[in-house]
């Protein structure tokens, strides 16, 4: 029957034994410490990555579908070469698709290039220039903070108007009001009609270092060689499969495909990227947790080894305790507690170091790394499990010692 007094006595004896062999205790806990650091840091980093990637991918919109010439996920170089042979999606096909579909709330084309944008003597390099339509506000959830978005009439009339990102506005105009000013994209002038709300970054790329112009003006300035990407906004996430089916059928008609011919375009959405990421991290979990588990196993074997040495060194002590009435369970509990104390020291220091590493990673990167509360409870569980499992055999060996033989031991 369990006794707290026996546990307390075992704890005091354990602390005394560990203090008497400080260097041995430090070396023994090192294996557990390393294993705990590896496991907890891996868990925290992967959780942080999941949160970071999930939030970044969610910026694409769970209810937005993207029609493009090539899929987002390509498995091999051979597949890439095959997709490269597909016909481009053209302006006429976009216009025809817009007439045929009824489910999407909005459609918007997307044509992009990188250019230098100038205003008087100031310039900003590597600005993303996106040619689109008025539907882009709905499909991409962008809202002008100042001014307005360009209209369908301005798109149809190929007007040289633009909406600029907040980063472009601050870099080009500093203290001036950008609205109504004329900027140059390449050599072509465009009038600023709106400034977008700040959107932050996605995967390290600024979403505010961009300029939106009518896609008709984009084609006029930069040519028609690029393939269109078409954004389609579903009325609600539950209707995404229906919208995808309608887009697929309409695109097949627009592209003039026969019934037996495969699609020569791709329907992409946010969930595909999340599925790919989850598959990657699943393998990462298995590999890295396996490495951490090996470190814990090595640490546990170290505890068992030291505890066996301790039992041998204290054989005479065990004999004396048994001779004056100590029960088997008391001796066994004493060595189990000692094993758990060693394990607990390693786990505690390991978690403290892990928290420091997590804070360092969080301050030096955009990944929201954190040691979760449940990881602390996991540490307590590790302490009990490792201490009990690897201390059980030495404790059992100590408890089974014959007191007479133990007293004769030199």
C-alpha positions in Angstrom: 0.0 0.0 0.0 1.3 3.5 -1.0 2.6 5.6 1.8 3.4 9.3 1.5 5.8 9.1 4.4 7.8 6.4 2.6 7.7 8.5 -0.6 9.0 11.5 1.3 11.8 9.5 2.9 12.7 8.0 -0.4 12.8 11.5 -1.9 15.2 12.8 0.9 17.5 9.8 0.4 17.4 10.3 -3.3 18.5 14.0 -3.0 21.2 13.0 -0.6 22.6 10.3 -3.0 22.4 12.7 -5.9 24.3 15.5 -4.0 26.9 13.0 -3.0 27.6 12.2 -6.7 27.0 15.6 -8.5 29.1 15.0 -11.6 27.5 11.6 -12.2 24.1 13.1 -11.8 24.8 15.9 -14.2 26.2 13.5 -16.9 23.2 11.2 -16.4 20.6 13.9 -16.8 22.3 15.3 -19.9 20.8 12.6 -22.1 17.3 13.2 -20.9 17.9 17.0 -21.1 19.0 16.8 -24.8 16.0 14.5 -25.7 13.5 16.8 -24.0 15.0 19.9 -25.7 14.8 18.1 -29.1 11.3 16.9 -28.7 9.8 20.1 -27.2 11.5 22.4 -29.6 10.4 20.3 -32.6 6.8 20.2 -31.3 6.8 24.0 -30.7 8.4 24.8 -34.1 6.0 22.6 -36.1 3.0 24.0 -34.2 4.3 27.5 -34.9 4.8 26.6 -38.6 1.3 25.2 -38.8 -0.1 28.4 -37.4 2.1 30.6 -39.6 1.5 28.6 -42.8 -2.2 28.2 -42.1 -2.7 31.9 -41.6 -0.6 32.7 -44.7 -2.5 30.3 -46.9 -5.9 31.5 -45.5 -5.0 34.8 -47.1 -5.8 33.2 -50.4 -9.4 32.7 -49.3 -11.1 29.4 -48.5 -13.9 30.4 -50.8 -11.8 31.6 -53.8 -11.0 29.4 -56.7 -8.1 30.0 -59.2 -8.3 28.9 -62.8 -4.9 28.8 -64.5 -3.0 27.1 -67.2 -0.8 25.2 -64.7 -1.6 23.6 -61.4 0.0 25.0 -58.2 1.4 21.6 -57.2 3.6 19.8 -59.7 5.1 16.4 -58.8 8.0 16.1 -61.3 9.9 18.0 -64.0 8.3 15.7 -66.6 4.9 16.9 -65.4 6.1 20.5 -65.6 7.2 20.1 -69.2 3.8 18.5 -70.0 1.9 21.4 -68.5 4.1 23.9 -70.3 2.6 22.6 -73.6 -0.9 23.8 -72.6 -2.5 26.7 -74.5 -2.6 30.0 -72.7 -5.8 31.3 -71.2 -6.7 34.4 -73.2 -8.7 37.6 -72.7 -11.4 36.3 -75.0 -11.7 33.1 -73.0 -12.0 35.1 -69.8 -14.8 37.2 -71.3 -16.6 34.2 -72.6 -16.3 32.4 -69.2 -17.7 35.4 -67.4 -20.8 35.1 -69.6 -21.3 31.4 -69.0 -21.0 31.0 -65.2 -23.7 32.1 -62.8 -22.6 30.8 -59.4 -19.5 32.9 -58.6 -20.1 36.2 -56.8 -17.4 37.7 -59.0 -14.7 36.8 -61.5 -11.4 38.7 -61.9 -8.4 38.1 -64.2 -4.9 38.3 -62.9 -1.9 39.3 -65.0 1.3 40.2 -63.1 4.8 41.5 -63.7 7.5 43.3 -61.8 8.4 46.8 -62.7 10.0 50.0 -61.4 7.4 52.7 -60.5 8.3 56.4 -60.6 6.9 59.6 -59.3 9.0 62.7 -60.2 12.5 62.0 -58.9 11.5 59.1 -56.6 11.2 55.5 -57.7 10.4 52.1 -56.2 11.9 49.0 -57.8 10.4 45.5 -58.1 6.9 46.5 -57.6 4.3 43.9 -58.5 2.0 45.3 -61.2 -1.2 43.4 -61.4 -3.7 43.8 -64.3 -7.2 42.9 -63.2 -10.8 44.1 -63.1 -13.2 45.6 -60.7 -14.1 42.1 -59.5 -10.7 41.8 -57.8 -12.0 43.7 -54.8 -14.5 40.9 -54.1 -12.3 37.9 -55.1 -9.2 39.1 -53.2 -10.9 41.0 -50.3 -9.0 44.2 -51.1 -10.5 47.5 -50.0 -9.2 51.0 -50.8 -8.4 52.9 -47.6 -8.4 56.2 -49.5 -10.0 57.0 -52.8 -11.7 54.3 -54.8 -11.2 51.2 -57.0 -11.3 51.5 -60.8 -14.7 50.8 -62.4 -15.9 48.4 -65.1 -16.2 51.4 -67.5 -12.6 52.3 -66.9 -11.6 48.7 -67.5 -13.5 48.6 -70.8 -12.2 51.9 -72.0 -8.6 51.0 -71.1 -8.2 54.0 -68.9 -4.7 54.6 -67.4 -5.8 54.5 -63.8 -4.3 52.6 -60.9 -4.8 51.7 -57.2 -1.5 51.5 -55.2 -0.5 49.6 -52.1 0.3 51.4 -48.9 4.0 50.6 -49.1 4.2 52.1 -52.6 2.3 55.2 -51.4 4.7 55.8 -48.5 7.8 55.2 -50.5 6.8 57.3 -53.5 4.9 60.1 -52.0 6.2 60.4 -48.4 4.1 63.3 -47.0 2.1 64.1 -50.2 -1.4 62.9 -51.0 -1.1 60.4 -53.8 -4.7 60.7 -55.0 -4.9 62.3 -58.4 -1.1 62.2 -58.9 0.4 60.7 -62.0 3.0 57.9 -61.6 4.9 56.1 -64.3 5.0 52.3 -64.6 7.8 51.7 -67.1 7.3 54.6 -69.5 3.5 54.6 -69.2 1.7 57.2 -67.0 -1.1 56.1 -64.7 -3.4 58.3 -62.5 -3.7 57.2 -58.9 -7.4 56.8 -57.9 -7.1 54.8 -54.7 -4.7 53.6 -52.0 -5.3 50.1 -50.6 -5.5 49.2 -46.9 -2.3 47.8 -45.4 -2.3 44.0 -45.9 1.0 42.9 -44.5 3.1 40.0 -45.9 2.5 36.5 -47.2 5.4 34.1 -47.0 7.8 37.0 -46.6 6.6 38.9 -49.6 4.9 42.3 -49.1 1.3 42.5 -50.3 1.5 46.3 -50.0 4.3 46.7 -52.6 1.9 46.4 -55.5 0.0 48.5 -58.0 -3.4 47.3 -59.5 -4.3 48.5 -63.0 -7.1 47.5 -65.4 -6.1 44.3 -67.2 -7.0 46.0 -70.5 -4.4 48.6 -69.8 -1.9 45.9 -68.7 -2.3 44.1 -72.1 -1.8 47.4 -73.9 1.4 48.3 -72.0 3.0 44.9 -71.4 1.7 42.8 -74.3 -0.6 39.8 -74.7 1.8 36.9 -74.4 1.0 36.1 -70.7 -1.6 33.6 -69.8 -4.6 34.8 -67.7 -5.2 33.4 -64.2 -8.9 33.8 -63.2 -10.1 34.3 -59.7 -13.6 33.2 -58.8 -15.3 33.9 -55.5 -17.8 31.4 -54.3 -20.9 32.7 -52.4 -19.9 30.7 -49.4 -17.3 28.0 -48.6 -19.9 25.1 -48.8 -20.6 26.0 -52.4 -16.9 25.8 -53.5 -17.3 22.3 -55.0 -20.3 23.5 -57.0 -18.5 26.5 -58.3 -15.5 24.4 -59.2 -17.8 22.0 -61.2 -19.4 24.9 -63.0 -16.0 26.5 -63.8 -14.6 23.2 -65.1 -17.6 22.6 -67.5 -17.6 26.2 -68.7 -13.8 26.3 -69.3 -14.0 23.1 -71.3 -16.7 24.6 -73.5 -14.7 27.9 -73.8 -11.5 26.0 -74.7 -13.4 23.8 -77.2 -12.5 20.5 -75.6 -14.1 17.3 -76.8 -15.7 14.9 -74.3 -12.7 12.4 -74.4 -10.1 15.1 -74.1 -8.5 15.8 -70.7 -8.6 19.3 -69.2 -5.9 21.6 -70.5 -6.3 24.0 -67.6 -6.2 23.7 -63.8 -8.6 24.5 -61.0 -6.6 25.5 -57.9 -7.7 26.3 -54.4 -6.3 27.0 -50.9 -7.0 23.5 -49.6 -4.6 21.9 -52.1 -1.7 23.9 -50.6 -2.8 22.9 -47.0 -3.0 19.3 -48.0 0.5 19.4 -49.5 1.9 21.2 -46.5 0.2 18.7 -44.1 1.7 15.8 -46.0 5.2 17.3 -45.8 4.9 18.0 -42.1 3.5 14.6 -41.4 6.8 13.1 -42.6 8.8 15.7 -40.7 6.9 14.9 -37.5 7.8 11.2 -37.8 11.5 11.8 -38.6 12.1 14.5 -36.0 10.1 12.9 -33.2 11.9 9.7 -33.9 15.3 11.5 -33.4 14.0 13.0 -30.2 12.7 9.6 -29.0 16.1 8.0 -29.6 17.8 10.8 -27.5 15.3 10.1 -24.7 15.9 6.4 -25.0 19.7 6.9 -24.7 19.0 9.2 -21.7 16.8 6.5 -20.1 19.4 3.8 -20.6 21.9 6.2 -18.9 19.6 6.4 -15.9 19.2 2.7 -15.7 23.0 2.2 -16.0 23.7 4.7 -13.2 20.9 3.3 -11.0 22.4 -0.2 -11.4 25.8 1.2 -10.3 24.1 2.9 -7.4 22.4 -0.3 -6.3 25.8 -2.1 -6.4 27.5 0.7 -4.4 24.8 0.8 -1.8 24.3 -2.9 -1.4 25.5 -2.9 2.2 23.2 0.1 3.0 20.3 -1.8 1.5 21.2 -4.8 3.7 21.3 -2.7 6.9 17.9 -1.1 6.0 16.4 -4.5 5.4 17.9 -5.9 8.6 16.2 -3.2 10.7 12.8 -3.8 9.1 12.6 -2.0 5.8 10.1 -3.7 3.5 10.7 -4.6 -0.2 8.3 -2.0 -1.4 10.1 0.7 0.7 13.5 -0.2 -0.9 11.9 -0.4 -4.4 10.1 3.0 -3.9 13.3 4.6 -2.8 15.2 3.7 -6.0 12.2 4.5 -8.2 11.9 7.9 -6.6 15.7 8.4 -7.1 15.3 7.5 -10.8 12.3 9.9 -11.2 14.2 12.7 -9.5 17.1 12.3 -12.0 14.6 12.2 -14.8 12.7 15.2 -13.4 15.9 17.3 -13.2 16.7 16.6 -16.8 13.1 17.2 -18.0 12.9 20.5 -16.0 16.2 21.9 -17.3 15.3 20.7 -20.8 11.9 22.5 -20.8 13.6 25.7 -19.5 16.2 25.6 -22.2 13.4 24.8 -24.8 11.4 27.9 -23.7 14.6 30.0 -24.2 15.1 28.6 -27.7 11.5 29.1 -28.5 11.6 32.7 -27.5 14.8 33.2 -29.5 13.2 31.7 -32.7 10.1 33.8 -32.2 12.0 37.0 -31.9 14.3 36.2 -34.9 11.6 34.9 -37.3 8.0 35.4 -38.2 7.1 31.9 -36.9 4.9 32.2 -33.8 6.8 29.5 -31.8 5.5 28.9 -28.3 5.9 26.2 -25.6 2.3 25.2 -25.1 0.9 24.4 -21.6 0.2 20.8 -22.7 4.0 20.4 -23.4 4.7 21.2 -19.7 2.2 18.4 -18.8 4.0 16.2 -21.3 7.2 16.9 -19.5 5.7 15.7 -16.2 4.5 12.6 -18.0 8.0 12.0 -19.4 9.4 12.4 -15.9 7.1 9.7 -14.5 7.3 7.3 -17.5 11.1 7.5 -18.0 11.9 7.4 -14.3 9.6 4.5 -13.7 10.4 2.5 -16.8 14.2 2.8 -16.6 14.3 2.7 -12.8 12.1 -0.3 -12.4 14.7 -3.0 -13.0 17.4 -1.5 -10.7 14.7 -0.8 -8.0 13.4 -4.4 -8.4 17.0 -5.7 -8.2 17.6 -3.7 -5.0 14.3 -4.8 -3.4 15.1 -8.5 -4.1 18.6 -8.4 -2.4 19.0 -10.9 0.4 19.8 -8.9 3.6 22.4 -11.4 4.8 24.2 -11.4 1.4 23.9 -7.7 1.3 25.5 -7.2 4.7 28.4 -9.4 3.7 29.0 -7.4 0.5 32.3 -5.5 0.5 
